[in-house]
């Protein structure tokens, strides 16, 4: 059976004066088939009327369907016992076509987006080969709904700080921001409510205002509303991540950005266009980036003590005396040493986070010491000592260094015990 596209091609070639013999050769079909389409002068695919084998038993099927408590296996058994020459697949196909025992099929809705109207954002867990080890990561993705431009990055965790880092990188990649960002009711953004009643965390609402967009959430269970961003996750897992290795987080996300550049310039069958070509139109409707984009920071709530200080990560910071007793917001910028540690040793992410919370040294000095250990000692004894320290909740880096040294001596040096063969 020829498709409508094939029939259209035959008629167009015939109008252009191409012979029926040549048309048949080009399309790989028979000349009588070409002749029949030309004579019909129609692109409509003719319907083939086939008699339903179950049609004579329709009334009996309805009676048995009720008596057998809607069990089609039992209906088929009773029909064959009564002498009906009807296979079980023929019975189920008939019931599907006639709507017997089937919920009415509802057409899936479609969402239309104007250029610059919406970006959809979501995350999905995946496994990657990072620095020679298999690790679970959170893949954060953002898709412009009109052009289908894709941007994603990978993170060890995905909290509010990471969300702001990702969205900042996303709007920089797109060169502007959409009017709104659709999310899936994640607690990272949501303060209370769901769907249209969702109220974002003030910190995230203020972050959105910085770039001129607002957060909205789809109704719970309405995954079709965020289909633009849901669909690429399968593509990322089975194309980008399949068999890919990287030396660290920076290398992995650099590869992700390059891959986005590639797929955004590739023709997509489901939209019949190239995203980057559509983006040429959408970019004109994006809100321009602010002249200055500040670095992302973590925001903490602290009470000023009676001495005029606030505490954060074992450090105390002085504030004006008239703030005593007031609740203030403290901005926590990431340490450059922490970035360097996670780049060269991503396996230490959990230990670093716990050390900052439970270690006795100031985070700045602790991170510098830990970075020194990473640079000075072999990787295997260092990681083995770290795992042992983490198991027992030890975050004293001086003790950690002694544990490393014991492993270095044991594994890397053979001590002479004084016995020699003369």
ChimeraX attribute file (.defattr): number of C-alpha atoms within 10 A of each C-alpha:
attribute: neighborCount
match mode: 1-to-1
recipient: residues
	/A:1	9
	/A:2	15
	/A:3	12
	/A:4	14
	/A:5	11
	/A:6	16
	/A:7	19
	/A:8	18
	/A:9	15
	/A:10	24
	/A:11	21
	/A:12	13
	/A:13	14
	/A:14	17
	/A:15	11
	/A:16	8
	/A:17	9
	/A:18	13
	/A:19	14
	/A:20	19
	/A:21	14
	/A:22	14
	/A:23	20
	/A:24	17
	/A:25	12
	/A:26	10
	/A:27	12
	/A:28	9
	/A:29	13
	/A:30	13
	/A:31	16
	/A:32	12
	/A:33	15
	/A:34	23
	/A:35	17
	/A:36	10
	/A:37	20
	/A:38	19
	/A:39	9
	/A:40	10
	/A:41	13
	/A:42	13
	/A:43	18
	/A:44	14
	/A:45	14
	/A:46	11
	/A:47	7
	/A:48	7
	/A:49	6
	/A:50	6
	/A:51	7
	/A:52	12
	/A:53	15
	/A:54	20
	/A:55	13
	/A:56	10
	/A:57	14
	/A:58	16
	/A:59	11
	/A:60	14
	/A:61	21
	/A:62	15
	/A:63	11
	/A:64	19
	/A:65	19
	/A:66	12
	/A:67	12
	/A:68	13
	/A:69	10
	/A:70	14
	/A:71	13
	/A:72	18
	/A:73	13
	/A:74	15
	/A:75	23
	/A:76	22
	/A:77	12
	/A:78	16
	/A:79	18
	/A:80	14
	/A:81	10
	/A:82	9
	/A:83	8
	/A:84	15
	/A:85	10
	/A:86	14
	/A:87	13
	/A:88	14
	/A:89	10
	/A:90	14
	/A:91	22
	/A:92	17
	/A:93	13
	/A:94	17
	/A:95	18
	/A:96	14
	/A:97	9
	/A:98	12
	/A:99	12
	/A:100	16
	/A:101	15
	/A:102	10
	/A:103	8
	/A:104	9
	/A:105	7
	/A:106	6
	/A:107	6
	/A:108	7
	/A:109	8
	/A:110	9
	/A:111	11
	/A:112	9
	/A:113	13
	/A:114	11
	/A:115	21
	/A:116	23
	/A:117	19
	/A:118	23
	/A:119	28
	/A:120	26
	/A:121	25
	/A:122	20
	/A:123	22
	/A:124	15
	/A:125	16
	/A:126	15
	/A:127	15
	/A:128	20
	/A:129	19
	/A:130	21
	/A:131	19
	/A:132	11
	/A:133	14
	/A:134	12
	/A:135	15
	/A:136	16
	/A:137	20
	/A:138	17
	/A:139	21
	/A:140	23
	/A:141	23
	/A:142	27
	/A:143	26
	/A:144	26
	/A:145	25
	/A:146	20
	/A:147	24
	/A:148	23
	/A:149	24
	/A:150	26
	/A:151	28
	/A:152	24
	/A:153	23
	/A:154	24
	/A:155	18
	/A:156	18
	/A:157	16
	/A:158	20
	/A:159	13
	/A:160	18
	/A:161	18
	/A:162	19
	/A:163	21
	/A:164	21
	/A:165	15
	/A:166	23
	/A:167	22
	/A:168	20
	/A:169	15
	/A:170	23
	/A:171	20
	/A:172	14
	/A:173	14
	/A:174	19
	/A:175	14
	/A:176	21
	/A:177	28
	/A:178	25
	/A:179	19
	/A:180	18
	/A:181	21
	/A:182	21
	/A:183	23
	/A:184	23
	/A:185	22
	/A:186	13
	/A:187	12
	/A:188	17
	/A:189	24
	/A:190	21
	/A:191	16
	/A:192	12
	/A:193	12
	/A:194	18
	/A:195	16
	/A:196	10
	/A:197	12
	/A:198	18
	/A:199	18
	/A:200	24
	/A:201	17
	/A:202	12
	/A:203	13
	/A:204	20
	/A:205	16
	/A:206	14
	/A:207	18
	/A:208	21
	/A:209	11
	/A:210	14
	/A:211	20
	/A:212	18
	/A:213	20
	/A:214	19
	/A:215	24
	/A:216	23
	/A:217	25
	/A:218	19
	/A:219	17
	/A:220	11
	/A:221	9
	/A:222	11
	/A:223	12
	/A:224	14
	/A:225	20
	/A:226	22
	/A:227	15
	/A:228	21
	/A:229	24
	/A:230	20
	/A:231	10
	/A:232	18
	/A:233	20
	/A:234	11
	/A:235	12
	/A:236	18
	/A:237	17
	/A:238	11
	/A:239	12
	/A:240	15
	/A:241	16
	/A:242	13
	/A:243	10
	/A:244	12
	/A:245	17
	/A:246	17
	/A:247	16
	/A:248	19
	/A:249	21
	/A:250	17
	/A:251	15
	/A:252	21
	/A:253	16
	/A:254	14
	/A:255	17
	/A:256	19
	/A:257	16
	/A:258	12
	/A:259	17
	/A:260	19
	/A:261	16
	/A:262	11
	/A:263	16
	/A:264	21
	/A:265	14
	/A:266	14
	/A:267	14
	/A:268	13
	/A:269	8
	/A:270	6
	/A:271	10
	/A:272	8
	/A:273	15
	/A:274	18
	/A:275	22
	/A:276	21
	/A:277	15
	/A:278	16
	/A:279	21
	/A:280	12
	/A:281	14
	/A:282	23
	/A:283	19
	/A:284	13
	/A:285	17
	/A:286	21
	/A:287	17
	/A:288	16
	/A:289	17
	/A:290	11
	/A:291	6
	/A:292	6
	/A:293	11
	/A:294	9
	/A:295	10
	/A:296	18
	/A:297	16
	/A:298	15
	/A:299	14
	/A:300	11
	/A:301	12
	/A:302	16
	/A:303	17
	/A:304	22
	/A:305	17
	/A:306	11
	/A:307	11
	/A:308	18
	/A:309	19
	/A:310	22
	/A:311	14
	/A:312	18
	/A:313	16
	/A:314	14
	/A:315	12
	/A:316	12
	/A:317	11
	/A:318	12
	/A:319	15
	/A:320	9
	/A:321	13
	/A:322	9
	/A:323	15
	/A:324	17
	/A:325	14
	/A:326	11
	/A:327	13
	/A:328	15
	/A:329	12
	/A:330	17
	/A:331	13
	/A:332	14
	/A:333	12
	/A:334	13
	/A:335	12
	/A:336	11
	/A:337	19
	/A:338	19
	/A:339	16
	/A:340	15
	/A:341	21
	/A:342	19
	/A:343	18
	/A:344	17
	/A:345	19
	/A:346	20
	/A:347	21
	/A:348	16
	/A:349	17
	/A:350	13
	/A:351	17
	/A:352	22
	/A:353	12
	/A:354	14
	/A:355	23
	/A:356	19
	/A:357	15
	/A:358	16
	/A:359	19
	/A:360	14
	/A:361	17
	/A:362	16
	/A:363	22
	/A:364	15
	/A:365	11
	/A:366	22
	/A:367	23
	/A:368	17
	/A:369	16
	/A:370	19
	/A:371	18
	/A:372	13
	/A:373	17
	/A:374	16
	/A:375	12
	/A:376	10
	/A:377	15
	/A:378	14
	/A:379	13
	/A:380	13
	/A:381	20
	/A:382	21
	/A:383	17
	/A:384	14
	/A:385	20
	/A:386	21
	/A:387	16
	/A:388	14
	/A:389	18
	/A:390	18
	/A:391	9
	/A:392	8
	/A:393	14
	/A:394	18
	/A:395	22
	/A:396	15
	/A:397	20
	/A:398	12
	/A:399	13
	/A:400	19
	/A:401	18
	/A:402	12
	/A:403	18
	/A:404	23
	/A:405	16
	/A:406	12
	/A:407	18
	/A:408	16
	/A:409	12
	/A:410	12
	/A:411	11
	/A:412	10
	/A:413	9
	/A:414	8
	/A:415	8
	/A:416	7
	/A:417	6
	/A:418	5
	/A:419	6
	/A:420	6
	/A:421	3
	/A:422	3
